Amino acid sequence: MDLRKDPEKFSYDKWTASLTSTTRRFQLNQAVELNFVGVDTEVLYQSLFKPIPGCGLKPVAAKD
């Protein structure tokens, strides 16, 4: 999964080893659901995946 091509920009936190944007967060050991997109035959037959919509969404903050 290559988030560099995602229109949403992520920042890396080295202390928690996580990628965070305004709406999503991914960290080590987190289960994610992916869709298989295909195989890139130009790059050593690299498998291509995309996260399913809603994957990695941050929980909605509780309102006081």
N, C-alpha and C positions, 0 to 999 in steps of 0.2 A: 504494500500500500504506500503510494508516494503522495504525501500531503503537500509537497511543494507545488503541485499543479492545482491544488484546491483553491478556489477563489477566496476562501476564508484564510486569513493569515494566522499562523500559530507561533507561539514563543516556547522555547525550551527551558525548563527549570532543572538545572543539574542536580539540585539537592533531592528532588523527588523523582527525577528521571521521568518527567512528564511533558507532554505537549499540550498547550492550552490556548484556546482562542476565546472569543467573547461568548460563544455558546457551547463549545465542546471541549472535552478533556480526555486525553489518552495517557495511560501510565503503564509501566511494566507490570506484568502479571494480570492485566485486565483482559477479560474475555471480550472479543469483538465478533460481530457477524459480518461476513464479507460475501460479495457476489463475484463469481469467476467471470472475468471480462474476455479473456483470451490468452494467446501466447504471442509474445513479440519474437518473431523469428530472426530479427536483425540483431538482437542483443542476447545471443546464446540461449535462445528459446526460454526467455524469462517469462514466468507466469504473471499475469496481470489481474489484480483484484481491485474492487472498489467497496468501501464500506456501505452497508445498507442505509437507506435514509433513517435518520434518528439515532444512529450508532454513535455512542460517546457523548450524548447530550448531557449537559450539566443538570443536576436536579434543580427544580424551580425553588427559589428562595422563599422561605415562609414569610408571610406578611404579618406584621404586628398589629 
